[in-house]
């Protein structure tokens, strides 16, 4: 009976082997003053990966991106993102894909945006609508004029 416990434990695997992971790995934000106020533009890269032990492929859509201050105050509620990657994105078992995003013309409070680091946050939703994973960049230091 004691041998059943080690066999059971051997069956426990790393959750990343079966699940979807999404990470914002690189990003930059530029804040510029203009006649009608300040605007932010920038780029970020998201890496999506599906574990090799997943039950099958998964189709996901990155969406709902915001620009937040270091204190988590919302600067831009809905970033006007663009990508050349066709959405939604289908990942096969064990596959990863890198998606590049850009945004321009997002109106911001210049002083608030330039007071410290910023975070880009959003979500990755599966096609079936059964799960949503929140993603966030690490602190990005904006380039301010």
KAZILIN-V797765 format. One record per backbone hydrogen bond with DSSP energy under -0.5 kcal/mol. NH is the residue of the N-H (numbers start at 1). CO is the residue of the C=O. Records with the same first field share a line. If there is no record, write none. Layout:
NH = CO  CO
This chain:
4 = 1
5 = 1  2
6 = 2
7 = 3
8 = 4
9 = 5
10 = 6
11 = 7  8
12 = 9
17 = 14
18 = 15
19 = 15
21 = 49
23 = 47
24 = 136
25 = 23  45
26 = 45
28 = 43
30 = 41
31 = 143
32 = 39
34 = 37
37 = 34
38 = 108
39 = 32
40 = 106
41 = 30
42 = 103
43 = 28
44 = 101
45 = 26
46 = 99
47 = 23
48 = 46  97
49 = 21
50 = 95
51 = 19
53 = 17
54 = 51
58 = 91
60 = 58  89
61 = 125
63 = 123
66 = 121
67 = 76
68 = 66  119
69 = 73
70 = 117
72 = 69
75 = 67
76 = 67
79 = 65
81 = 79
82 = 102
88 = 60
89 = 60
91 = 58  89
94 = 50  51
95 = 92
97 = 48
99 = 46
101 = 44
102 = 82
103 = 42
104 = 80
106 = 40
107 = 105
108 = 38
110 = 108
113 = 109
114 = 110
115 = 112
118 = 140
119 = 68
121 = 66  119
122 = 135
123 = 63
124 = 133
125 = 61
126 = 131
127 = 59
129 = 126
133 = 124
134 = 132
135 = 122
137 = 120
140 = 118
142 = 116  140
143 = 29
144 = 142
145 = 31
